[in-house]
Amino acid sequence: MAKVRASCPDCGDVELDTDQVQVRVCVDDGAGSYAFRCPMCRVAAAKPADARVVHLLVSWGAPLTMWRLPAELDEARHGPPLTHDDLLSFHLELADDRSVPRSSRIDD
């Protein structure tokens, strides 16, 4: 099993076994990344990876997951784009217990 060096956002450079690294490649656009949990602080981290890094990690034994972009990205969009004000209003509505009818709450 090979050792790889990665960078934790909190601890800096750490050393991992290849089975501690998960490689992901998007089937639709070929974008690659790798993810790991820091062996020191246990923080989960993900980093972009070009084709060369993906190839090296997988050839050294890191598991590979292929994934697809959500189908919703291909749906037709109607109406104006959401604004920051729209998002703030939505957030405030969700935070107000009076705005969601009691019968439609999941936690009951």
Buried (B, 14 or more C-beta within 10 A) or exposed (E): EBEBEBEBEEEEEBEBBBEBBBBBBEEEEEBBBBBBBBBEEEEEBEBEBEEEBBEBBBEBEBEEEEEEEEEEEEEEEEEEEEEEEEEEEEEEEEEEEEEEEEEEEEEE
